[in-house]
Amino acid sequence: MRERMLYLSAQNHGPEGEIEEEARTEGMIGILLERFDIDLLEYCSYGRKTELRPDPALKIHSVTPARRPHILLKGSLNKLRGSAYHTDTHRGLQNEIRSLCKFNDYSHVFINRGVPGSCVDLISSLLPEAVIITDVLHPESRQSEGKAAGKRGLSRRYHMLNAALSRRDERRLMNKTGLLLTASEWEALSFKALSFADAGKVHVVPQFIDLEEYQFSESAVKEEAIVLHWNMQTSQGKNAALTFHKRVFPLIKDKVPGCKCYIIGEEIHPEVTALAKQDSSVQIVKESGAVQEYIRRSKVVVASMREGCGGQLRILEAWALRTPVVTGLKSAEGLTCEPGRNILLAGTTGEMAEQVLKLLQTPELGPIIADQAYKTLQKHYEASNVRSKVLSLV
């Protein structure tokens, strides 16, 4: 007999993390539907919902709170009281959870990172026998620590204090949940170090994709082209694209004059869109159906070196389409990769141009790196392999 699961999903962290979170939610639900009938409750603070295939075993409910004006504080300071781990649960969300728990017998409750942390307390009181599973795609403490790096004075203190408070809340979360999932070994270790007593609850379920969605009958003919593919509606994504065009692309065109640059995304900031009017070698691609074809026929995919652009998921997609990737250490962090073997890394804009040129000017190198990347994807990040691990844990 199939068990029933309550799955709490949220988009309350803003557009920056939506790309990876939505893809992970969609993939995770697809796996869990093999064993559970699922009630999906979405907390849609930003008005966007995860696109899911219809399934008779899946019922979708949603709560959209009214927008409230944000206090204009420094980002890190504002986050001290806005962390997902301890934000007060919206009353409408509380009522919907109570209603669902009253009329359904849930054996498991799955909570993703974006759901307000006080939901864990509510679920524990309503369903004391249920197994609570928490999926922490990116720990907030590590993000705060990353922002503190390179900062000085008061700004550094703000971020470090935020990281300390997040670690405290992550420790509490570990204590309350029955199973805690992270996306990488590095993140798993950071959680295990918080509480040795709860370390056994922590397991790695990496970001993953379904290779069946990336199969083609014929191989693509590669052209002298680079693909920029990340979330370019955010300030981080916009700035990354503008920096590439200003400081990296000229160095590349100086050596490879006919090189093209495809900027891909359904939502692209107007300042980025304007680049195509200024430079005929830049082309904006907004058609979602054309994305895979542009990646397949390009020689290089550049993944943003900045945080908040959905970098890791884009890397896996490029690997699936057999196009080599150049990115920064931050974007590749947590992935199973070997620089120079299945990926090329760069720490500066000059190094970025150098690595891209290496692929453009050495035709035999790209297929070798792409082939090794594809094998890595098959072994560690393909949905069928991740599926067996998820089902064994739950």
ABEGO torsion letter per residue (X at the ends): XBBBBBBBBBBAAEAAAAAAAAAAAAAAAAAAAAABBBBBBBBBAAGBBBBBBBBAABBBBBBBBBBBBBBBBBAAAAAAAABAAABBBBAAAAAAAAAAAAABBBABBBBBAABBAAAAAAAAAABAABBBBBBBABBAAAAAAAAABGBBEAAAAAAAAAAAAAAAAAAAAAAABABBBBABAAAAAAAAAABAAAAAABBBBBBBBBAAAABBABBBBBBBBBBBBBBAABAAAAAAAAAAAAAAAAAAAAABAABBBBBBEABBBAAAAAAAAABAABBBBABAAAAAAAAAABABBBBBABBGAGAAAAAAAAAAAGBBBBBBAAAABGBBBBBGAABBBBABAAAAAAAAAAAAABAAAAAAAAAAAAAAAAAAABAAAAAAAAAAAX
